[in-house]
C-alpha cells in the first residue's frame, strides 16, 4: 500500500485529490499538512469528507519531512512550493508538485515570469513535466514531477499533434481560453467574489499570463521548434471547466498553395497520435467538446476543423481534475507502476 501525504491540504485541488485517492485501491492517505497552526481535522475544513477522512492536519515544517510517507503531493503556491520540495525529495520521497516551480527546464525563464529566484537548482534540472500523453517514459523514471496546470494541459494536448507533424506555423497561433472561477484558487480575491464574477465574462492578464511561456516552452521542447502563441484567458461565471479555442495557420506545400488538409485527415492524425491514450477523447464530425462532458472526469476532449485559412482546434477539460488533481494521480500511477487509469475511471 502506497502511503501518501498532501502538503497544502486546504486547496480546492487538495479536496479533489483526496476524493480520488479515497477510491484508489493502492493508496492510503497518512499525512495532511497545512500552513496554519490550529491543527484542524480535514473534515472540519471540508465537511463533505465527514466520516470519509477525519485526519488531523499537521502544521508543515521546512526542517523535517513527515515520517511514514512514500509520496507527497505538494499543492502550495508558486515560489512557496520550492521551499518544501527539496525536504521531501532529499529524504527519498517521490514528489508531485502542483505549482509552476518545477515545470520549466529553463531556470531563467521561470525567474523572469515569476519574479523570484529559484532556490532549488537541482530539482528544476531533474524534474519531469507531468503530462503523461507526451512524457510518459520520463515520468516512469523520475522521483519529481512538475504537474501541469489547466490552461497548459488543454492547450498543449490540442496543439501537439499538428506541431509534431509540422502542419501548422509554430509562431502564428492564437489561443482563446475560458475557465471557471475555481481556476483562480480558494484564496479570496475581489474579482472572484460572487457579485463581481456572476453574470460576467472578462479577459484577464492579456499578453502577460504566466501560462503563456510554459506552453511555448514545453511545446518547443517536444516538437523541436520555436513555438509562439497569443494567449488570452477569460473568467466565466461557472464553478469549473476549461474550454480552449485555438486558431492555427496551415503551412503551405508550395508557392501560394496551402496544405491539402481536410477534416478527416486531421482527425486521422489525432487518432494516430492519441489512439491509445486512455484520457484523450476525439470528437467526430460536427460534434464539439463541451465542459459539461468533461467536468468531474480526467478526460480531455478534442476536436479539429479545417476552414479556408485556419485549422481550429477545440479542447475541454475539468480544470480541477485533468488540469490538476486527476492528472497528478495519473502521474502517480505512472511513477509507481500502477495501472494508469486506477482511481480515475
C-alpha positions, 0 to 999 in steps of 0.5 A, spaced: 500 500 500 502 506 497 502 511 503 501 518 501 501 525 504 498 532 501 502 538 503 497 544 502 491 540 504 486 546 504 486 547 496 480 546 492 485 541 488 487 538 495 479 536 496 479 533 489 485 529 490 483 526 496 476 524 493 480 520 488 485 517 492 479 515 497 477 510 491 484 508 489 485 501 491 493 502 492 493 508 496 492 510 503 492 517 505 497 518 512 499 525 512 495 532 511 499 538 512 497 545 512 500 552 513 496 554 519 497 552 526 490 550 529 491 543 527 484 542 524 481 535 522 480 535 514 473 534 515 472 540 519 475 544 513 471 540 508 465 537 511 463 533 505 469 528 507 465 527 514 466 520 516 470 519 509 477 522 512 477 525 519 485 526 519 488 531 523 492 536 519 499 537 521 502 544 521 508 543 515 515 544 517 521 546 512 526 542 517 523 535 517 519 531 512 513 527 515 515 520 517 511 514 514 510 517 507 512 514 500 509 520 496 507 527 497 503 531 493 505 538 494 499 543 492 502 550 495 503 556 491 508 558 486 515 560 489 512 557 496 512 550 493 520 550 492 521 551 499 518 544 501 520 540 495 527 539 496 525 536 504 521 531 501 525 529 495 532 529 499 529 524 504 527 519 498 520 521 497 517 521 490 514 528 489 508 531 485 508 538 485 502 542 483 505 549 482 509 552 476 516 551 480 518 545 477 515 545 470 520 549 466 527 546 464 529 553 463 531 556 470 531 563 467 525 563 464 521 561 470 525 567 474 523 572 469 515 570 469 515 569 476 519 574 479 523 570 484 529 566 484 529 559 484 532 556 490 532 549 488 537 548 482 537 541 482 530 539 482 528 544 476 534 540 472 531 533 474 524 534 474 519 531 469 513 535 466 507 531 468 503 530 462 503 523 461 500 523 453 507 526 451 512 524 457 510 518 459 517 514 459 520 520 463 515 520 468 516 512 469 523 514 471 523 520 475 522 521 483 519 529 481 514 531 477 512 538 475 504 537 474 501 541 469 496 546 470 489 547 466 490 552 461 497 548 459 494 541 459 488 543 454 492 547 450 498 543 449 494 536 448 490 540 442 496 543 439 501 537 439 499 533 434 499 538 428 506 541 431 509 534 431 507 533 424 509 540 422 502 542 419 501 548 422 506 555 423 509 554 430 509 562 431 502 564 428 497 561 433 492 564 437 489 561 443 482 563 446 481 560 453 475 560 458 475 557 465 471 557 471 472 561 477 475 555 481 481 556 476 483 562 480 484 558 487 480 558 494 484 564 496 479 570 496 480 575 491 475 581 489 474 579 482 472 572 484 467 574 489 460 572 487 457 579 485 463 581 481 464 574 477 456 572 476 453 574 470 460 576 467 465 574 462 472 578 462 479 577 459 484 577 464 492 578 464 492 579 456 499 578 453 502 577 460 499 570 463 504 566 466 501 560 462 503 563 456 511 561 456 510 554 459 506 552 453 511 555 448 516 552 452 514 545 453 511 545 446 518 547 443 521 542 447 517 536 444 516 538 437 523 541 436 521 548 434 520 555 436 513 555 438 509 562 439 502 563 441 497 569 443 494 567 449 488 570 452 484 567 458 477 569 460 473 568 467 466 565 466 461 565 471 461 557 472 464 553 478 469 549 473 471 547 466 476 549 461 474 550 454 480 552 449 479 555 442 485 555 438 486 558 431 492 555 427 495 557 420 496 551 415 503 551 412 503 551 405 506 545 400 508 550 395 508 557 392 501 560 394 498 553 395 496 551 402 496 544 405 491 539 402 488 538 409 481 536 410 477 534 416 478 527 416 485 527 415 486 531 421 482 527 425 486 521 422 492 524 425 489 525 432 487 518 432 494 516 430 497 520 435 492 519 441 489 512 439 491 509 445 491 514 450 486 512 455 484 520 457 484 523 450 477 523 447 476 525 439 470 528 437 467 526 430 464 530 425 460 536 427 460 534 434 464 539 439 467 538 446 463 541 451 465 542 459 459 539 461 462 532 458 468 533 461 467 536 468 468 531 474 472 526 469 480 526 467 478 526 460 480 531 455 476 532 449 478 534 442 476 536 436 479 539 429 476 543 423 479 545 417 476 552 414 479 556 408 485 559 412 485 556 419 485 549 422 481 550 429 482 546 434 477 545 440 479 542 447 475 541 454 477 539 460 475 539 468 480 544 470 480 541 477 481 534 475 485 533 468 488 540 469 490 538 476 488 533 481 486 527 476 492 528 472 497 528 478 494 521 480 495 519 473 502 521 474 502 517 480 500 511 477 505 512 472 511 513 477 509 507 481 507 502 476 500 502 477 495 501 472 494 508 469 487 509 469 486 506 477 482 511 481 480 515 475 475 511 471 
